[in-house]
Amino acid sequence: MRILHTGDWHLGRTLEGRSRQKEQEQFIDELVDIADSEQADLIMMAGDVYDSVNPPAAAEQLFYDAAARLTAGGRPLVVISGNHDQPERVASVSPLVRRQGITLVGMPTSEPVTVHAVRTGEIAKIAALPYPSEARLGELLAGESGEDELRLAYSARVGRLMQLLGREFTPQTVNLAMSHIYVLGGVESDSERPIQVGGAYTVDPSALSCGAQYTALGHLHRAQRVKGDGMIRYSGSPLAYSFSEAGQAKSVTMVDVAPGGEPEFKEIYLSCGRPLVNWKSSGGLEEVYSWLDEGRDANAFIDLELKLTEAMSLNDIQRLRKAREGIIHIRPVYPQMELELEQSARSRMPVQELFRKFYQRQTGGAEPDDSLVRLFLELAEEEDRRQPEEGEVG
């Protein structure tokens, strides 16, 4: 069975008031082309259909159009709601679309989804878990288990529900899971709002261990694999939705898996959407205008930071915005301000973050892996222990 995994469409989202509708329409066109050319047997959309609980009519129309086009010929589509979605809104048209092979799961349930692949005749069982807020999780498990389960930590309760959803998995079916959730170890960006700070809504990968061969996740906008049983992946968002995603290559994931077999995947990179870029100018306005004259990043949305010795006037700002409509942010940095910001950041920055920034500078932007950071912290602690106390001779 060939499975096309996508998520985090955020239809209706804007960027500082700039519409992304045309880009999202281009994405749907590209997604339909991929589904057809790759002969996908099943589409799994892992949540955040919309960007808000009350999306604009154009966003809803785009979703309905996408669903109709993706299921032409009987191909099944399974959609779960995300933390941005209003669950009842996502599932409200279920009676109208069910016979077309479209399954819309708004609220968490203990019943798995069963789909049939027209091309191969295979059956897939899907443990489909929409965004499980504390309230929704508590309501569902209250009817399935006793008070002890309700008092379990959030991650353990998610695990309990995934076990219930996976109870119909068999060796003869393609066994899949799907959720919109933040799994420990995933790398987030600014545009996934809100990620719970402190781990309250963080799920351990073991909570997803329900026997699935492949687990399709949504919520994090960077495509990535998460360690755990089976294969667990975030497909990422199809467009860059914040400047923290600048430079990320956007993609969808194609998975091949047979009953009882190991899944194989490939990322299919997308060409749709305007890139988001960060410009940092140390040469002031003159350098910025030279970049504009060169046509640098002509189709991009731009976050501009420029070092200046004199204050920018309102006329300077207006002139820049007229020169390129894609300039979103203009942030002048003055020498004294830069020094104060750096000192402030350093005073609050954990030692491991200082090491990460040092390593990035020394290697031209490479990220140190976790084992290297741990080694640095161990060496730093050992050095602290070796330092003589005040008054000692060492």
LUMSE-864062 format. One record per residue (C-alpha): residue number from 1; x, y, z; residue in one letter. Coordinates in Angstrom, 1 decimal, always signed. Layout:
# LUMSE-864062
{resi NUM	x X	y Y	z Z	resn A}
...
This chain:
# LUMSE-864062
{resi 1	x +0.0	y +0.0	z +0.0	resn M}
{resi 2	x +1.2	y +3.5	z -0.9	resn R}
{resi 3	x +0.4	y +6.1	z +1.7	resn I}
{resi 4	x +0.7	y +9.9	z +1.2	resn L}
{resi 5	x +1.3	y +11.6	z +4.6	resn H}
{resi 6	x +0.7	y +15.3	z +4.9	resn T}
{resi 7	x -0.5	y +17.7	z +7.6	resn G}
{resi 8	x -0.5	y +21.2	z +9.0	resn D}
{resi 9	x -2.1	y +22.9	z +6.0	resn W}
{resi 10	x -3.3	y +25.9	z +8.1	resn H}
{resi 11	x -5.7	y +27.0	z +5.4	resn L}
{resi 12	x -6.7	y +30.7	z +6.0	resn G}
{resi 13	x -3.4	y +31.6	z +7.6	resn R}
{resi 14	x -1.8	y +35.0	z +6.8	resn T}
{resi 15	x +1.7	y +36.4	z +7.3	resn L}
{resi 16	x +1.4	y +39.8	z +9.1	resn E}
{resi 17	x -1.7	y +40.5	z +7.1	resn G}
{resi 18	x -0.4	y +39.1	z +3.8	resn R}
{resi 19	x -2.7	y +36.5	z +2.3	resn S}
{resi 20	x -1.3	y +33.0	z +1.7	resn R}
{resi 21	x -4.4	y +31.8	z -0.2	resn Q}
{resi 22	x -2.8	y +31.6	z -3.6	resn K}
{resi 23	x +0.2	y +29.7	z -2.2	resn E}
{resi 24	x -2.2	y +27.2	z -0.5	resn Q}
{resi 25	x -4.1	y +26.7	z -3.7	resn E}
{resi 26	x -0.8	y +26.0	z -5.5	resn Q}
{resi 27	x +0.0	y +23.4	z -2.8	resn F}
{resi 28	x -3.3	y +21.6	z -3.3	resn I}
{resi 29	x -2.7	y +21.5	z -7.0	resn D}
{resi 30	x +0.8	y +20.0	z -6.4	resn E}
{resi 31	x -0.5	y +17.6	z -3.8	resn L}
{resi 32	x -3.2	y +16.2	z -6.2	resn V}
{resi 33	x -0.5	y +15.8	z -8.9	resn D}
{resi 34	x +1.7	y +13.9	z -6.4	resn I}
{resi 35	x -1.1	y +11.7	z -5.3	resn A}
{resi 36	x -1.9	y +10.8	z -8.9	resn D}
{resi 37	x +1.6	y +10.4	z -10.3	resn S}
{resi 38	x +2.8	y +8.4	z -7.3	resn E}
{resi 39	x -0.3	y +6.2	z -7.4	resn Q}
{resi 40	x -1.1	y +6.8	z -3.7	resn A}
{resi 41	x -3.6	y +4.4	z -2.3	resn D}
{resi 42	x -4.4	y +6.4	z +0.9	resn L}
{resi 43	x -4.1	y +10.0	z +1.9	resn I}
{resi 44	x -3.4	y +10.7	z +5.6	resn M}
{resi 45	x -3.9	y +14.3	z +6.7	resn M}
{resi 46	x -2.5	y +14.7	z +10.3	resn A}
{resi 47	x -4.4	y +17.7	z +11.5	resn G}
{resi 48	x -4.5	y +21.5	z +11.5	resn D}
{resi 49	x -6.6	y +21.7	z +8.4	resn V}
{resi 50	x -7.3	y +25.3	z +9.2	resn Y}
{resi 51	x -5.4	y +28.0	z +11.1	resn D}
{resi 52	x -8.3	y +29.0	z +13.3	resn S}
{resi 53	x -11.5	y +27.6	z +14.8	resn V}
{resi 54	x -13.5	y +30.0	z +12.6	resn N}
{resi 55	x -11.7	y +29.9	z +9.2	resn P}
{resi 56	x -12.7	y +32.2	z +6.3	resn P}
{resi 57	x -15.1	y +30.8	z +3.7	resn A}
{resi 58	x -12.3	y +30.6	z +1.0	resn A}
{resi 59	x -10.3	y +28.3	z +3.3	resn A}
{resi 60	x -13.2	y +26.0	z +3.8	resn E}
{resi 61	x -14.0	y +25.9	z +0.1	resn Q}
{resi 62	x -10.3	y +25.1	z -0.6	resn L}
{resi 63	x -10.4	y +22.1	z +1.8	resn F}
{resi 64	x -13.6	y +20.7	z +0.3	resn Y}
{resi 65	x -12.2	y +21.1	z -3.2	resn D}
{resi 66	x -9.0	y +19.4	z -2.1	resn A}
{resi 67	x -10.9	y +16.5	z -0.5	resn A}
{resi 68	x -13.0	y +15.9	z -3.6	resn A}
{resi 69	x -10.0	y +16.0	z -5.9	resn R}
{resi 70	x -7.8	y +13.7	z -3.7	resn L}
{resi 71	x -10.5	y +11.0	z -3.5	resn T}
{resi 72	x -11.4	y +11.0	z -7.2	resn A}
{resi 73	x -11.5	y +7.4	z -8.3	resn G}
{resi 74	x -12.2	y +6.0	z -4.8	resn G}
{resi 75	x -8.9	y +6.8	z -3.1	resn R}
{resi 76	x -9.6	y +7.1	z +0.7	resn P}
{resi 77	x -8.7	y +10.2	z +2.6	resn L}
{resi 78	x -8.5	y +10.2	z +6.4	resn V}
{resi 79	x -8.4	y +13.6	z +8.2	resn V}
{resi 80	x -8.0	y +14.3	z +11.9	resn I}
{resi 81	x -8.4	y +17.7	z +13.6	resn S}
{resi 82	x -5.4	y +19.6	z +15.1	resn G}
{resi 83	x -5.1	y +22.0	z +17.9	resn N}
{resi 84	x -6.0	y +24.9	z +15.6	resn H}
{resi 85	x -9.1	y +23.3	z +14.3	resn D}
{resi 86	x -12.6	y +23.3	z +15.7	resn Q}
{resi 87	x -13.2	y +19.5	z +15.9	resn P}
{resi 88	x -17.0	y +19.7	z +15.2	resn E}
{resi 89	x -16.4	y +21.9	z +12.2	resn R}
{resi 90	x -13.9	y +19.5	z +10.7	resn V}
{resi 91	x -16.3	y +16.6	z +11.1	resn A}
{resi 92	x -19.6	y +18.3	z +10.4	resn S}
{resi 93	x -19.8	y +17.3	z +6.8	resn V}
{resi 94	x -19.0	y +13.6	z +7.5	resn S}
{resi 95	x -22.5	y +12.4	z +6.5	resn P}
{resi 96	x -22.1	y +14.0	z +3.1	resn L}
{resi 97	x -18.6	y +12.7	z +2.3	resn V}
{resi 98	x -18.4	y +9.3	z +3.9	resn R}
{resi 99	x -19.5	y +7.4	z +0.8	resn R}
{resi 100	x -16.9	y +9.2	z -1.2	resn Q}
{resi 101	x -14.2	y +7.6	z +0.9	resn G}
{resi 102	x -13.5	y +10.6	z +3.1	resn I}
{resi 103	x -13.2	y +10.0	z +6.9	resn T}
{resi 104	x -13.2	y +13.1	z +9.1	resn L}
{resi 105	x -12.3	y +12.5	z +12.7	resn V}
{resi 106	x -12.9	y +15.6	z +14.8	resn G}
{resi 107	x -12.9	y +14.4	z +18.5	resn M}
{resi 108	x -10.7	y +11.6	z +20.0	resn P}
{resi 109	x -12.5	y +8.3	z +19.9	resn T}
{resi 110	x -11.6	y +4.7	z +20.9	resn S}
{resi 111	x -12.7	y +3.3	z +17.6	resn E}
{resi 112	x -10.1	y +2.8	z +14.9	resn P}
{resi 113	x -10.6	y +3.7	z +11.2	resn V}
{resi 114	x -10.8	y +1.0	z +8.6	resn T}
{resi 115	x -10.1	y +1.8	z +4.9	resn V}
{resi 116	x -9.8	y -0.3	z +1.7	resn H}
{resi 117	x -7.3	y +0.4	z -1.0	resn A}
{resi 118	x -9.0	y +0.3	z -4.4	resn V}
{resi 119	x -5.8	y -0.4	z -6.4	resn R}
{resi 120	x -4.3	y -3.2	z -4.2	resn T}
{resi 121	x -7.3	y -4.5	z -2.3	resn G}
{resi 122	x -5.5	y -4.2	z +1.0	resn E}
{resi 123	x -7.1	y -3.2	z +4.2	resn I}
{resi 124	x -5.6	y -0.6	z +6.5	resn A}
{resi 125	x -6.5	y -0.2	z +10.2	resn K}
{resi 126	x -5.7	y +3.3	z +11.5	resn I}
{resi 127	x -5.4	y +4.3	z +15.1	resn A}
{resi 128	x -6.4	y +7.9	z +14.4	resn A}
{resi 129	x -6.1	y +10.3	z +17.4	resn L}
{resi 130	x -7.0	y +14.0	z +16.8	resn P}
{resi 131	x -5.4	y +16.6	z +19.0	resn Y}
{resi 132	x -6.0	y +15.2	z +22.5	resn P}
{resi 133	x -6.5	y +18.1	z +24.8	resn S}
{resi 134	x -6.6	y +17.3	z +28.5	resn E}
{resi 135	x -10.4	y +17.9	z +28.6	resn A}
{resi 136	x -11.1	y +15.7	z +25.5	resn R}
{resi 137	x -8.8	y +12.9	z +26.8	resn L}
{resi 138	x -10.4	y +13.0	z +30.2	resn G}
{resi 139	x -14.0	y +12.8	z +28.8	resn E}
{resi 140	x -13.1	y +9.8	z +26.6	resn L}
{resi 141	x -11.2	y +7.8	z +29.1	resn L}
{resi 142	x -13.9	y +8.4	z +31.7	resn A}
{resi 143	x -16.1	y +6.1	z +29.8	resn G}
{resi 144	x -13.4	y +3.5	z +29.1	resn E}
{resi 145	x -11.5	y +3.1	z +32.3	resn S}
{resi 146	x -11.5	y +3.8	z +36.0	resn G}
{resi 147	x -10.3	y +6.7	z +38.1	resn E}
{resi 148	x -6.7	y +5.3	z +38.2	resn D}
{resi 149	x -6.3	y +5.9	z +34.5	resn E}
{resi 150	x -7.7	y +9.4	z +34.7	resn L}
{resi 151	x -5.0	y +10.3	z +37.3	resn R}
{resi 152	x -2.2	y +9.1	z +35.0	resn L}
{resi 153	x +0.1	y +11.6	z +33.5	resn A}
{resi 154	x -0.9	y +13.0	z +30.1	resn Y}
{resi 155	x +1.6	y +10.9	z +28.2	resn S}
{resi 156	x +0.4	y +7.7	z +29.9	resn A}
{resi 157	x -3.2	y +8.5	z +29.1	resn R}
{resi 158	x -2.4	y +9.0	z +25.5	resn V}
{resi 159	x -0.6	y +5.7	z +25.6	resn G}
{resi 160	x -3.7	y +4.0	z +27.1	resn R}
{resi 161	x -5.9	y +5.4	z +24.3	resn L}
{resi 162	x -3.5	y +4.4	z +21.5	resn M}
{resi 163	x -3.6	y +0.9	z +22.9	resn Q}
{resi 164	x -7.4	y +0.9	z +22.6	resn L}
{resi 165	x -7.2	y +2.2	z +19.1	resn L}
{resi 166	x -4.7	y -0.4	z +18.0	resn G}
{resi 167	x -6.7	y -3.4	z +19.4	resn R}
{resi 168	x -8.0	y -4.4	z +15.9	resn E}
{resi 169	x -4.6	y -4.5	z +14.3	resn F}
{resi 170	x -3.9	y -7.9	z +12.6	resn T}
{resi 171	x -1.1	y -9.5	z +10.7	resn P}
{resi 172	x -3.2	y -9.4	z +7.6	resn Q}
{resi 173	x -3.8	y -5.6	z +7.7	resn T}
{resi 174	x -1.6	y -2.6	z +7.1	resn V}
{resi 175	x -1.5	y -1.2	z +10.6	resn N}
{resi 176	x -1.1	y +2.6	z +10.9	resn L}
{resi 177	x -1.4	y +5.3	z +13.5	resn A}
{resi 178	x -2.0	y +9.0	z +13.2	resn M}
{resi 179	x -2.1	y +11.9	z +15.6	resn S}
{resi 180	x -1.6	y +15.6	z +16.0	resn H}
{resi 181	x +0.7	y +15.8	z +19.0	resn I}
{resi 182	x +4.0	y +17.0	z +20.4	resn Y}
{resi 183	x +6.3	y +14.0	z +20.8	resn V}
{resi 184	x +9.4	y +14.3	z +23.0	resn L}
{resi 185	x +12.5	y +14.8	z +20.8	resn G}
{resi 186	x +10.7	y +16.7	z +18.0	resn G}
{resi 187	x +12.2	y +20.0	z +16.9	resn V}
{resi 188	x +9.6	y +22.8	z +16.9	resn E}
{resi 189	x +9.5	y +26.3	z +15.4	resn S}
{resi 190	x +7.8	y +29.5	z +16.3	resn D}
{resi 191	x +4.7	y +28.9	z +14.1	resn S}
{resi 192	x +3.4	y +25.9	z +16.0	resn E}
{resi 193	x +1.3	y +27.6	z +18.6	resn R}
{resi 194	x +0.8	y +26.7	z +21.3	resn P}
{resi 195	x +3.5	y +24.2	z +22.3	resn I}
{resi 196	x +3.1	y +23.5	z +26.0	resn Q}
{resi 197	x +6.2	y +24.7	z +27.9	resn V}
{resi 198	x +7.4	y +22.4	z +30.7	resn G}
{resi 199	x +6.3	y +19.2	z +29.1	resn G}
{resi 200	x +2.7	y +19.1	z +30.3	resn A}
{resi 201	x +1.5	y +18.2	z +26.8	resn Y}
{resi 202	x +4.6	y +16.4	z +25.7	resn T}
{resi 203	x +4.2	y +12.7	z +24.9	resn V}
{resi 204	x +6.9	y +10.2	z +25.2	resn D}
{resi 205	x +7.4	y +8.1	z +22.1	resn P}
{resi 206	x +6.6	y +5.0	z +24.0	resn S}
{resi 207	x +3.0	y +6.3	z +24.4	resn A}
{resi 208	x +2.6	y +5.7	z +20.6	resn L}
{resi 209	x +3.6	y +2.0	z +20.8	resn S}
{resi 210	x +0.3	y +0.4	z +19.7	resn C}
{resi 211	x +1.7	y -2.0	z +17.1	resn G}
{resi 212	x +1.5	y +0.4	z +14.2	resn A}
{resi 213	x +4.0	y -0.1	z +11.3	resn Q}
{resi 214	x +3.9	y +3.6	z +10.5	resn Y}
{resi 215	x +2.8	y +6.5	z +12.6	resn T}
{resi 216	x +1.9	y +9.7	z +10.7	resn A}
{resi 217	x +2.2	y +12.8	z +12.9	resn L}
{resi 218	x +1.2	y +16.5	z +12.6	resn G}
{resi 219	x +1.9	y +19.5	z +14.8	resn H}
{resi 220	x +5.6	y +20.2	z +14.2	resn L}
{resi 221	x +6.3	y +22.1	z +11.0	resn H}
{resi 222	x +9.7	y +20.6	z +10.2	resn R}
{resi 223	x +9.6	y +17.2	z +8.5	resn A}
{resi 224	x +11.4	y +14.8	z +10.8	resn Q}
{resi 225	x +11.6	y +11.3	z +12.1	resn R}
{resi 226	x +11.1	y +10.6	z +15.8	resn V}
{resi 227	x +12.6	y +7.7	z +17.6	resn K}
{resi 228	x +10.2	y +5.0	z +18.8	resn G}
{resi 229	x +8.6	y +1.7	z +17.9	resn D}
{resi 230	x +7.9	y +1.3	z +14.2	resn G}
{resi 231	x +8.5	y +4.3	z +12.0	resn M}
{resi 232	x +7.2	y +7.6	z +13.4	resn I}
{resi 233	x +7.4	y +10.7	z +11.3	resn R}
{resi 234	x +6.2	y +14.3	z +11.1	resn Y}
{resi 235	x +5.4	y +15.3	z +7.5	resn S}
{resi 236	x +5.9	y +19.0	z +8.3	resn G}
{resi 237	x +3.9	y +21.9	z +6.9	resn S}
{resi 238	x +3.6	y +22.5	z +3.2	resn P}
{resi 239	x +4.5	y +26.2	z +3.5	resn L}
{resi 240	x +6.8	y +28.1	z +5.7	resn A}
{resi 241	x +4.5	y +29.9	z +8.2	resn Y}
{resi 242	x +7.1	y +31.8	z +10.3	resn S}
{resi 243	x +10.6	y +33.2	z +9.8	resn F}
{resi 244	x +11.8	y +30.5	z +12.2	resn S}
{resi 245	x +11.2	y +28.1	z +9.3	resn E}
{resi 246	x +13.3	y +30.2	z +6.9	resn A}
{resi 247	x +15.4	y +27.9	z +4.7	resn G}
{resi 248	x +13.5	y +24.7	z +5.5	resn Q}
{resi 249	x +12.7	y +22.5	z +2.5	resn A}
{resi 250	x +9.0	y +21.7	z +2.6	resn K}
{resi 251	x +7.7	y +18.2	z +1.6	resn S}
{resi 252	x +5.2	y +15.5	z +1.9	resn V}
{resi 253	x +6.0	y +11.9	z +2.8	resn T}
{resi 254	x +5.3	y +8.9	z +0.7	resn M}
{resi 255	x +5.3	y +5.5	z +2.5	resn V}
{resi 256	x +5.2	y +2.0	z +1.0	resn D}
{resi 257	x +4.2	y -0.7	z +3.5	resn V}
{resi 258	x +2.7	y -4.2	z +3.2	resn A}
{resi 259	x +0.9	y -6.2	z +5.9	resn P}
{resi 260	x +3.6	y -7.4	z +8.4	resn G}
{resi 261	x +6.3	y -5.6	z +6.5	resn G}
{resi 262	x +8.8	y -2.8	z +7.3	resn E}
{resi 263	x +7.7	y +0.6	z +5.9	resn P}
{resi 264	x +9.9	y +2.5	z +3.4	resn E}
{resi 265	x +9.5	y +6.2	z +2.9	resn F}
{resi 266	x +10.7	y +9.1	z +0.8	resn K}
{resi 267	x +10.2	y +12.8	z +1.0	resn E}
{resi 268	x +8.7	y +14.5	z -2.0	resn I}
{resi 269	x +9.8	y +18.1	z -2.0	resn Y}
{resi 270	x +7.3	y +20.8	z -2.8	resn L}
{resi 271	x +7.9	y +23.7	z -5.2	resn S}
{resi 272	x +4.9	y +25.7	z -4.1	resn C}
{resi 273	x +5.0	y +28.7	z -1.8	resn G}
{resi 274	x +7.0	y +31.8	z -1.4	resn R}
{resi 275	x +10.2	y +31.3	z +0.6	resn P}
{resi 276	x +10.8	y +33.1	z +3.9	resn L}
{resi 277	x +14.3	y +34.6	z +4.2	resn V}
{resi 278	x +16.2	y +36.5	z +6.9	resn N}
{resi 279	x +18.4	y +39.4	z +5.6	resn W}
{resi 280	x +21.0	y +40.8	z +7.9	resn K}
{resi 281	x +22.8	y +43.8	z +6.6	resn S}
{resi 282	x +25.9	y +45.3	z +8.3	resn S}
{resi 283	x +26.2	y +47.9	z +5.5	resn G}
{resi 284	x +23.1	y +49.9	z +6.2	resn G}
{resi 285	x +20.4	y +51.1	z +3.8	resn L}
{resi 286	x +22.9	y +51.4	z +0.9	resn E}
{resi 287	x +23.6	y +47.6	z +1.1	resn E}
{resi 288	x +19.9	y +46.8	z +1.3	resn V}
{resi 289	x +19.1	y +48.8	z -1.8	resn Y}
{resi 290	x +21.9	y +47.2	z -3.7	resn S}
{resi 291	x +20.4	y +43.8	z -2.9	resn W}
{resi 292	x +17.0	y +45.0	z -4.0	resn L}
{resi 293	x +18.5	y +46.3	z -7.3	resn D}
{resi 294	x +20.1	y +42.9	z -7.9	resn E}
{resi 295	x +16.7	y +41.2	z -7.5	resn G}
{resi 296	x +17.9	y +39.2	z -4.5	resn R}
{resi 297	x +15.2	y +36.8	z -3.2	resn D}
{resi 298	x +12.7	y +38.5	z -5.6	resn A}
{resi 299	x +9.7	y +36.2	z -4.7	resn N}
{resi 300	x +10.5	y +35.9	z -1.0	resn A}
{resi 301	x +9.0	y +37.3	z +2.2	resn F}
{resi 302	x +11.8	y +39.1	z +4.0	resn I}
{resi 303	x +12.7	y +39.6	z +7.6	resn D}
{resi 304	x +15.2	y +42.5	z +7.5	resn L}
{resi 305	x +17.7	y +43.3	z +10.2	resn E}
{resi 306	x +20.1	y +46.1	z +9.4	resn L}
{resi 307	x +22.9	y +47.8	z +11.4	resn K}
{resi 308	x +22.7	y +51.6	z +11.5	resn L}
{resi 309	x +24.5	y +54.4	z +13.1	resn T}
{resi 310	x +21.7	y +56.9	z +12.7	resn E}
{resi 311	x +18.0	y +56.5	z +13.4	resn A}
{resi 312	x +15.8	y +55.4	z +10.6	resn M}
{resi 313	x +13.1	y +57.9	z +9.6	resn S}
{resi 314	x +9.5	y +57.1	z +8.8	resn L}
{resi 315	x +10.3	y +58.0	z +5.2	resn N}
{resi 316	x +13.1	y +55.5	z +5.1	resn D}
{resi 317	x +10.8	y +52.7	z +6.2	resn I}
{resi 318	x +8.0	y +53.7	z +3.7	resn Q}
{resi 319	x +10.5	y +53.8	z +0.9	resn R}
{resi 320	x +11.8	y +50.3	z +1.7	resn L}
{resi 321	x +8.3	y +48.9	z +1.8	resn R}
{resi 322	x +7.5	y +50.4	z -1.5	resn K}
{resi 323	x +10.7	y +49.1	z -3.0	resn A}
{resi 324	x +9.7	y +45.5	z -2.2	resn R}
{resi 325	x +6.2	y +44.4	z -1.1	resn E}
{resi 326	x +7.7	y +41.2	z +0.3	resn G}
{resi 327	x +9.6	y +43.0	z +3.2	resn I}
{resi 328	x +7.6	y +42.0	z +6.3	resn I}
{resi 329	x +9.8	y +43.1	z +9.2	resn H}
{resi 330	x +12.3	y +46.0	z +9.4	resn I}
{resi 331	x +14.4	y +45.9	z +12.5	resn R}
{resi 332	x +17.2	y +48.5	z +12.8	resn P}
{resi 333	x +20.0	y +47.6	z +15.2	resn V}
{resi 334	x +22.2	y +50.4	z +16.6	resn Y}
{resi 335	x +25.7	y +49.7	z +18.1	resn P}
{resi 336	x +24.7	y +50.4	z +21.7	resn Q}
{resi 337	x +21.5	y +48.5	z +21.4	resn M}
{resi 338	x +23.3	y +45.5	z +19.9	resn E}
{resi 339	x +25.8	y +45.5	z +22.8	resn L}
{resi 340	x +23.0	y +45.7	z +25.4	resn E}
{resi 341	x +21.0	y +43.0	z +23.7	resn L}
{resi 342	x +24.0	y +40.7	z +23.6	resn E}
{resi 343	x +24.9	y +41.2	z +27.2	resn Q}
{resi 344	x +21.3	y +40.7	z +28.3	resn S}
{resi 345	x +21.0	y +37.5	z +26.2	resn A}
{resi 346	x +24.2	y +36.1	z +27.6	resn R}
{resi 347	x +23.3	y +36.8	z +31.2	resn S}
{resi 348	x +20.1	y +34.7	z +30.8	resn R}
{resi 349	x +21.4	y +32.1	z +28.4	resn M}
{resi 350	x +22.0	y +28.6	z +29.7	resn P}
{resi 351	x +25.6	y +27.4	z +29.3	resn V}
{resi 352	x +24.6	y +24.7	z +26.8	resn Q}
{resi 353	x +23.0	y +27.4	z +24.6	resn E}
{resi 354	x +26.2	y +29.4	z +24.8	resn L}
{resi 355	x +28.1	y +26.3	z +23.7	resn F}
{resi 356	x +25.7	y +25.7	z +20.8	resn R}
{resi 357	x +26.1	y +29.2	z +19.5	resn K}
{resi 358	x +29.9	y +29.0	z +19.8	resn F}
{resi 359	x +29.9	y +25.7	z +18.0	resn Y}
{resi 360	x +27.7	y +27.1	z +15.2	resn Q}
{resi 361	x +30.1	y +30.1	z +14.7	resn R}
{resi 362	x +33.2	y +27.8	z +14.7	resn Q}
{resi 363	x +31.7	y +25.4	z +12.1	resn T}
{resi 364	x +29.8	y +27.8	z +9.9	resn G}
{resi 365	x +26.4	y +27.0	z +11.2	resn G}
{resi 366	x +26.5	y +23.2	z +12.0	resn A}
{resi 367	x +24.4	y +22.0	z +15.0	resn E}
{resi 368	x +26.2	y +20.0	z +17.7	resn P}
{resi 369	x +24.4	y +16.7	z +18.4	resn D}
{resi 370	x +23.1	y +16.0	z +21.9	resn D}
{resi 371	x +25.9	y +13.7	z +22.9	resn S}
{resi 372	x +28.5	y +16.4	z +22.1	resn L}
{resi 373	x +26.5	y +18.9	z +24.2	resn V}
{resi 374	x +26.4	y +16.4	z +27.1	resn R}
{resi 375	x +30.1	y +15.9	z +26.9	resn L}
{resi 376	x +30.7	y +19.6	z +27.0	resn F}
{resi 377	x +28.5	y +20.0	z +30.1	resn L}
{resi 378	x +30.3	y +17.1	z +31.8	resn E}
{resi 379	x +33.7	y +18.7	z +31.1	resn L}
{resi 380	x +32.4	y +22.1	z +32.3	resn A}
{resi 381	x +31.2	y +20.5	z +35.5	resn E}
{resi 382	x +34.5	y +18.7	z +36.0	resn E}
{resi 383	x +36.4	y +22.0	z +35.5	resn E}
{resi 384	x +34.1	y +23.7	z +38.0	resn D}
{resi 385	x +34.9	y +21.0	z +40.6	resn R}
{resi 386	x +38.7	y +21.4	z +39.9	resn R}
{resi 387	x +38.6	y +25.2	z +40.5	resn Q}
{resi 388	x +39.9	y +26.1	z +44.0	resn P}
{resi 389	x +37.5	y +27.7	z +46.4	resn E}
{resi 390	x +38.0	y +31.4	z +47.2	resn E}
{resi 391	x +41.0	y +31.6	z +49.6	resn G}
{resi 392	x +42.5	y +28.2	z +48.6	resn E}
{resi 393	x +45.8	y +27.8	z +46.9	resn V}
{resi 394	x +45.5	y +25.6	z +44.0	resn G}
